[in-house]
Every structure is written in C-alpha cells, then in structure tokens.
C-alpha cells in the first residue's frame, strides 16, 4: 500500500467546525489534514518517542495536562486545579498564577450550558468557545442556559446544577452513539426553576446583572461516523506506539478506527508520523462511483 498522506510533527488538538456533519481536521505540526474525506481509509500513526511541551517546547518524558512539561504544569494558570474546578478560581484573591492570562481567560463572559453527550449534562465554557467545547465533548445537542461575568461565577452556578444532573460525559456511551433523546429546552426551563433560589443568592452577592438568562435556542450536532463500535477499545500510544486501522468516524476528540478509538487530545504534543493509505481495491468502487 502506498501512502497518499505522510506527515510528521507534534500532534495537536483537532480543529473542528460545526456543520452537518461537524468538519474535522487533524493537525500534525503545521499540516492540517481534512479528516471527513478520509473516512474509510487505512491510517497509521507512529509515536516516535518525543514529546515537546506545547508551551515552552522543552522535551518531556511525560505529558501533563494534555501537552505540558512538569515545570509548566506547576507554573501556568492554564494547568491550575481551578481550570478543572472553576468554582475554585482564586483570581479575586490576588493569587492567580498568571493574572494577565486570568484576565483574558477567566475574567470574561462564560456560558453555563446543558448538553446531551451521553445523556443530560451541565457544563461551562468561555463564551468564545461555543460551540467548540460542545463538539470536543461529542455532544449531539447543546443549549446555552446562563451567561455570567467570570469563570468563577460559572463554576458556582455549575455547582448548583451538579446536584441535579451529571457534569461528565460517559465517553464510551458517547462513542457508541448510545445517546438517549433529551428535550434540552424543557430541561433548561426545569433547571432554571430548580436552581432559582441558588441563583438569587449568587445574584445578591455578585450583582443582579452578573448572571443573565440566555434565551437562545440550542444547536444540534452530527458527526462524521460511518460505523459505530459495538465495543469501545482504546489505543494508547504510551503502551503501543504504532496504531493502525480503518478510519470509521470522528467524534469529540476521538478518531474511531476499526481496531479501536484514540483520544487525539490526550496525545497532544506527541511527535508522530501519520500515514494515510490508498483505499484497498474492494472499497474503491464505493468511493469513486456516484
Ligand atoms: Zn513547558
């Protein structure tokens, strides 16, 4: 088999644009490879043993927080524990690891949303990250619920919601396409009623205007998936540096191969060689006939 694509470089999070279906590209070094066109092709990914920090380019044996070296992991605001638990944002205490980063990433409008990725869940994101965040989670639908002034406030609202709905995606169910139908508009209304007292308390503390109901309709998302796996097996480049298989779909930040799935984001900063091969003869008629 001859490779039609053969590129090398550090792996990056896959850029994705909403569409029917979502349009994905794979980023290897500076090369962007449109993935939707490659569904059905044989792929090979070789991890060549080198990981360079996405912030400082230092060689690192292990990747921390999806692509950072250990010193950066300890130093950068982007790797602080408040990124995972936004309600713990401590900018207002004057202890942000990088206040300037905090000003552009945390002290800006955030959205609290409801999504259906593997069932109903609540989540938060910077306003500018809608709908990227929803796609990264593999949500089939999402609806914004509240807009708030800061990351911390979004975390405090999320804490209210988490008592009633999940805040995590069951990624195995998400990848199997095993997603129940959820009426997100109805759930939004119900959630706003459920947390009304909590919201009043937060508004009393942070200002009436700091938490605003968003009345927009949601977004439905479809993914380029040809075959749903019945059992989800995962590839891990740390354990098996060579991954091969037929690309059957892309969802969230996962490539779905007939041999298993790979979470591309998890291997951000890994130096890889990606090869894509000509379709094998028996698949050729499907690809080229109308
Ligand atoms: Zn670093």
Boltz pocket constraint, residues with backbone or C-beta under 6 A from the ligand:
constraints:
  - pocket:
      binder: B
      contacts: [[A, 53], [A, 54], [A, 55], [A, 56], [A, 57], [A, 58], [A, 68], [A, 69], [A, 70], [A, 71], [A, 72], [A, 73]]
      max_distance: 6.0
